[in-house]
Amino acid sequence: MSDINLTNEFLQASINIKNLSYLPDNDTLLLLYSYYKQATVGDCNIISPNFWDLKETAKYNAWKLLTGFSKEYAMKFYIKKVNEILLK
């Protein structure tokens, strides 16, 4: 798959997930968030949030776990996960 096709498929997946009629569970949302951030930004580049901010800490930790993963891999996994959700 070419870079342009992968990028287009990734962008379409991000549109499709936003138009979903229901909200996936928190674990799935964290997974999608982390792969989206890795695909669009790369390695986590923010300071760890305050420990009492549970939501932001969970997002930070999920993204931080992907350090070193390529943007292409993150895009592919994001697309795969969105497609799984859409087929449910």
C-alpha positions in Angstrom: 0.0 0.0 0.0 1.4 3.4 -1.0 1.9 6.2 1.6 -0.9 8.2 -0.1 -3.4 5.3 0.0 -2.5 4.6 3.6 -2.9 8.3 4.6 -6.3 8.5 2.7 -7.5 5.3 4.4 -6.4 6.6 7.8 -8.2 9.9 7.2 -11.3 8.1 6.1 -11.2 5.8 9.2 -10.9 8.9 11.5 -14.0 10.3 9.8 -15.9 7.0 10.1 -15.2 6.7 13.8 -16.4 10.2 14.5 -19.7 9.4 12.8 -20.3 6.3 14.8 -23.7 6.3 16.4 -22.4 5.0 19.7 -19.4 5.5 21.9 -17.0 2.5 22.2 -15.8 1.4 25.7 -13.0 3.4 27.4 -10.3 0.8 26.6 -11.1 1.0 22.9 -11.2 4.8 23.0 -7.8 4.8 24.7 -6.4 2.5 22.1 -7.8 4.6 19.2 -6.4 7.7 20.8 -3.0 6.3 21.3 -2.6 5.0 17.8 -4.1 8.2 16.3 -1.6 10.4 18.3 1.3 8.1 17.3 0.2 8.2 13.6 -0.2 12.0 13.5 2.4 13.3 16.0 4.8 10.4 16.5 6.3 9.6 19.9 4.7 11.2 22.9 6.1 14.7 23.3 4.2 16.1 26.2 4.9 16.3 29.9 3.2 13.7 32.1 0.0 15.1 33.5 -0.7 15.4 37.2 -1.5 12.0 38.7 -4.9 13.1 40.0 -6.0 13.9 36.4 -7.0 10.3 35.7 -8.3 10.8 32.2 -5.3 12.7 30.9 -2.9 10.3 32.7 -4.6 7.3 31.0 -4.3 9.0 27.6 -0.7 9.9 28.3 0.2 6.4 29.4 -1.5 4.8 26.4 0.3 7.0 24.0 3.6 6.7 25.8 3.5 2.9 25.4 3.7 3.3 21.7 7.1 5.1 21.8 9.2 3.9 18.9 6.3 2.6 16.8 6.3 4.0 13.3 3.6 6.3 12.1 2.7 3.8 9.3 2.3 1.0 11.8 0.1 3.2 14.0 -2.0 4.2 11.0 -2.5 0.5 9.9 -3.5 -0.5 13.4 -5.9 2.4 13.8 -7.5 1.5 10.5 -7.8 -2.1 11.5 -9.4 -1.3 14.8 -11.9 1.2 13.3 -12.9 -1.4 10.8 -13.4 -3.9 13.5 -15.7 -1.5 15.4 -17.7 -0.6 12.3 -18.3 -4.3 11.6 -19.9 -4.8 15.1 
